[in-house]
């Protein structure tokens, strides 16, 4: 699949053209999911929308979106097809895109009821979790930990890749915790944190003390087409110059920011 995508990427460049020539600098052209709150939304309320607005404003150009659900084929149908020039949030090291420098690091979290007995849990190996039903995203790093620790029999699985226009697994996970269907939910922090923000019934616990693989923290970059090194450098420069504003957007949204090694919460700027 990835080899085929590489071929598609090559075919998307006109013969003799430089890859960077595909970037339209008259607009900030963003590839995004139209229904992926709290990250992105067609109504512009996601925190990735706000970061896109910031970058477009700094560049003095409008934002233009190509909308497509973030499922299989997302990169092929958007970025690789030349319809847009940047994916605002992409995990560092993914082979489908050329990554910029990372602009934040976050971690998976455990969401529990604020008045429940699991509020003191800090690691997935905590004996307090034994016998409890946890919501787990199928195929995610926490699912591997749950299986290794022998807790999968009681786990409730939720889909990883879905069309958020018709399904809402993240919302379902939080509602199930709140209603008692599950005792906790293992979720990606930038999704769980904003969705649970302001809900007094839920507590979000960043998982910062796990030592066994797989790691639970990830550095998040922007993604561009392979070979677009000049565009990548431009974005790297913008990230560096606007890091404080980016952090402010993420903190306001409720994203748990951690240090680059996933060991501690990132301190707020003075």
C-alpha positions as CSV (number, residue, x, y, z in Angstrom):
1,X,0.0,0.0,0.0
2,X,2.8,2.5,0.9
3,X,4.7,1.6,-2.2
4,X,1.6,2.3,-4.3
5,X,1.2,5.6,-2.6
6,X,4.9,6.5,-3.4
7,X,4.1,5.8,-7.0
8,X,1.0,8.0,-6.9
9,X,3.1,10.8,-5.3
10,X,5.6,10.6,-8.1
11,X,2.9,10.6,-10.8
12,X,1.3,13.7,-9.2
13,X,4.3,15.8,-10.2
14,X,4.3,17.2,-13.8
15,X,7.3,16.0,-15.8
16,X,10.3,18.2,-15.3
17,X,8.7,20.2,-12.5
18,X,10.1,20.8,-9.0
19,X,8.0,19.2,-6.3
20,X,7.8,22.5,-4.4
21,X,6.1,24.1,-7.4
22,X,2.9,22.3,-6.4
23,X,2.6,24.5,-3.3
24,X,0.2,27.4,-3.9
25,X,1.5,30.3,-1.9
26,X,-1.4,32.6,-2.7
27,X,-3.4,30.6,-0.1
28,X,-2.7,28.4,2.9
29,X,-4.2,25.2,1.5
30,X,-5.1,22.7,4.2
31,X,-6.1,19.0,3.9
32,X,-8.5,18.3,6.8
33,X,-11.3,16.1,8.0
34,X,-14.6,18.0,8.1
35,X,-16.0,16.2,11.2
36,X,-13.1,15.4,13.4
37,X,-13.7,17.6,16.5
38,X,-11.9,18.6,18.6
39,X,-9.1,18.6,16.0
40,X,-10.8,19.9,12.8
41,X,-14.3,20.7,11.6
42,X,-15.9,22.3,8.6
43,X,-17.3,25.1,10.9
44,X,-13.7,26.1,11.8
45,X,-13.9,25.4,15.5
46,X,-11.3,22.7,15.9
47,X,-7.9,23.6,17.4
48,X,-6.2,22.6,14.1
49,X,-8.4,25.0,12.3
50,X,-7.2,27.7,14.7
51,X,-3.6,26.9,14.0
52,X,-4.3,27.0,10.3
53,X,-5.9,30.4,10.8
54,X,-2.8,31.6,12.7
55,X,-0.4,30.5,9.9
56,X,-2.6,32.0,7.2
57,X,-2.8,35.3,9.0
58,X,1.0,35.4,9.5
59,X,1.5,34.6,5.8
60,X,-1.1,37.2,4.8
61,X,-3.2,34.8,2.7
62,X,-6.6,33.1,3.1
63,X,-7.1,29.5,4.4
64,X,-8.5,27.1,1.8
65,X,-9.6,23.6,2.8
66,X,-9.8,20.3,0.9
67,X,-12.2,18.2,3.1
68,X,-12.0,14.5,3.2
69,X,-12.7,12.1,6.2
70,X,-9.4,10.9,7.8
71,X,-9.8,7.3,6.9
72,X,-7.8,5.1,4.5
73,X,-7.1,7.1,1.4
74,X,-7.0,10.5,3.1
75,X,-3.5,11.4,2.0
76,X,-3.9,9.9,-1.4
77,X,-7.1,11.8,-2.1
78,X,-5.9,15.2,-0.7
79,X,-2.2,15.9,-0.2
80,X,-0.8,13.4,-2.8
81,X,-3.4,14.6,-5.3
82,X,-2.1,18.1,-5.1
83,X,-5.4,19.5,-3.9
84,X,-3.9,21.0,-0.7
85,X,-0.4,21.6,0.7
86,X,-0.4,20.7,4.4
87,X,-1.9,18.4,6.9
88,X,-1.9,20.4,10.2
89,X,-1.6,17.4,12.5
90,X,0.5,14.3,11.7
91,X,2.5,11.9,13.9
92,X,6.3,12.3,13.5
93,X,7.9,9.5,11.5
94,X,4.9,8.5,9.4
95,X,6.1,7.4,5.9
96,X,3.0,8.7,4.1
97,X,4.1,12.4,4.4
98,X,7.3,14.5,4.8
99,X,7.2,15.7,8.4
100,X,8.0,19.2,9.6
101,X,9.6,19.7,13.0
102,X,7.1,18.7,15.7
103,X,5.1,21.6,17.2
104,X,3.8,19.7,20.2
105,X,4.1,16.4,22.1
106,X,1.1,14.7,23.8
107,X,0.3,11.4,25.3
108,X,-2.5,8.9,25.8
109,X,-4.7,9.4,28.8
110,X,-7.0,7.5,31.1
111,X,-10.4,9.1,31.5
112,X,-12.3,8.1,34.7
113,X,-15.3,9.4,36.6
114,X,-14.2,12.2,38.9
115,X,-16.0,10.7,41.9
116,X,-14.9,7.1,41.2
117,X,-12.2,4.9,42.7
118,X,-9.7,5.1,39.9
119,X,-8.8,8.8,40.1
120,X,-5.4,8.0,41.7
121,X,-4.3,5.6,38.9
122,X,-1.1,6.7,37.1
123,X,0.0,3.6,35.3
124,X,-1.8,0.8,33.4
125,X,-0.1,-1.8,35.6
126,X,-1.7,-0.3,38.7
127,X,-3.5,-3.2,40.6
128,X,-6.5,-0.8,41.1
129,X,-7.4,-1.4,37.4
130,X,-7.8,-5.1,37.8
131,X,-11.3,-6.3,37.3
132,X,-12.4,-3.0,35.8
133,X,-13.9,-2.5,32.3
134,X,-11.9,-0.1,30.2
135,X,-12.8,1.4,26.9
136,X,-9.9,0.8,24.4
137,X,-9.4,1.9,20.8
138,X,-8.7,-1.2,18.7
139,X,-5.1,-1.2,17.4
140,X,-3.9,1.7,19.5
141,X,-0.8,1.6,21.7
142,X,-2.8,1.4,25.0
143,X,-4.6,-1.7,23.6
144,X,-1.3,-3.5,23.4
145,X,-0.6,-2.6,27.1
146,X,-4.1,-3.8,28.1
147,X,-3.5,-7.1,26.3
148,X,-0.1,-7.6,27.8
149,X,-1.5,-7.0,31.3
150,X,-4.3,-9.5,30.8
151,X,-7.1,-7.0,30.9
152,X,-8.5,-7.5,27.4
153,X,-11.2,-9.9,28.4
154,X,-13.1,-7.1,30.2
155,X,-12.1,-4.4,27.7
156,X,-14.7,-2.7,25.5
157,X,-13.3,-2.0,22.0
158,X,-14.0,1.1,19.9
159,X,-13.1,1.6,16.2
160,X,-9.8,3.4,15.3
161,X,-10.6,4.5,11.7
162,X,-14.1,5.8,11.2
163,X,-15.9,8.4,9.2
164,X,-16.7,10.9,11.9
165,X,-19.5,12.3,9.9
166,X,-21.6,9.3,10.8
167,X,-19.8,7.8,13.8
168,X,-18.5,9.2,17.0
169,X,-16.3,6.7,18.9
170,X,-14.5,9.3,21.0
171,X,-17.8,10.8,22.2
172,X,-19.2,7.3,22.8
173,X,-16.1,6.4,24.9
174,X,-16.6,9.4,27.2
175,X,-20.4,8.9,27.4
176,X,-19.8,5.3,28.4
177,X,-17.5,6.3,31.2
178,X,-19.9,9.0,32.5
179,X,-22.9,6.6,32.4
180,X,-21.0,3.7,34.0
181,X,-20.9,1.4,31.0
182,X,-17.2,1.4,31.4
183,X,-15.0,2.3,34.4
184,X,-12.4,4.2,32.3
185,X,-11.4,5.1,28.8
186,X,-7.9,4.9,27.2
187,X,-7.7,7.7,24.6
188,X,-5.4,9.9,22.7
189,X,-4.9,13.1,24.9
190,X,-5.6,15.7,22.2
191,X,-9.0,14.1,21.6
192,X,-10.0,13.3,25.2
193,X,-8.7,16.5,26.8
194,X,-10.7,19.0,24.8
195,X,-13.8,16.8,24.7
196,X,-13.7,16.3,28.5
197,X,-12.8,19.9,29.2
198,X,-15.3,21.6,31.6
199,X,-17.0,18.3,32.4
200,X,-17.0,18.1,36.2
201,X,-18.0,14.4,36.0
202,X,-14.7,13.3,34.3
203,X,-11.1,13.3,35.2
204,X,-8.3,13.1,32.5
205,X,-5.1,11.4,33.7
206,X,-2.1,11.8,31.3
207,X,-0.2,8.5,31.3
208,X,3.4,9.7,31.9
209,X,4.9,6.9,33.9
210,X,4.7,3.9,31.5
211,X,8.1,2.3,30.9
212,X,7.1,-0.8,28.9
213,X,6.7,-0.6,25.1
214,X,4.9,0.6,23.1
215,X,5.3,4.2,24.1
216,X,2.2,6.2,24.7
217,X,3.4,9.7,23.7
218,X,3.8,11.1,20.2
219,X,5.4,14.2,18.7
220,X,3.0,15.9,16.3
221,X,4.2,17.6,13.1
222,X,2.7,19.1,10.0
223,X,2.7,16.9,6.9
224,X,3.7,17.9,3.4
225,X,4.4,16.0,0.2
226,X,7.6,14.0,-0.1
227,X,10.4,16.1,-1.7
228,X,8.9,19.5,-0.7
229,X,11.9,20.5,1.4
230,X,11.6,24.3,0.7
231,X,8.0,24.3,1.9
232,X,8.9,22.2,4.9
233,X,11.6,24.7,5.8
234,X,9.1,27.6,5.5
235,X,6.7,25.8,7.9
236,X,9.5,24.9,10.3
237,X,10.4,28.6,10.5
238,X,6.8,29.5,11.1
239,X,6.5,26.9,13.9
240,X,9.6,28.2,15.6
241,X,8.6,31.8,15.4
242,X,5.0,31.2,16.5
243,X,5.5,28.4,19.1
244,X,4.1,30.4,22.0
245,X,0.9,31.2,20.1
246,X,0.5,27.5,19.0
247,X,0.9,26.4,22.7
248,X,-1.7,28.9,23.7
249,X,-4.2,27.6,21.2
250,X,-3.5,24.0,22.3
251,X,-3.8,24.8,26.0
252,X,-7.0,26.8,25.5
253,X,-8.4,23.8,23.7
254,X,-7.5,21.4,26.6
255,X,-4.8,19.4,24.9
256,X,-2.4,17.9,27.5
257,X,1.1,19.1,26.4
258,X,4.1,17.1,27.6
259,X,7.8,17.3,27.2
260,X,9.5,15.8,24.2
261,X,10.1,12.5,26.0
262,X,6.6,12.1,27.4
263,X,7.8,12.1,31.0
264,X,6.2,15.3,32.4
265,X,3.7,17.9,31.6
266,X,5.1,20.8,29.6
267,X,5.3,23.9,31.9
268,X,3.3,26.9,30.7
269,X,5.2,29.9,29.5
270,X,5.6,32.6,32.2
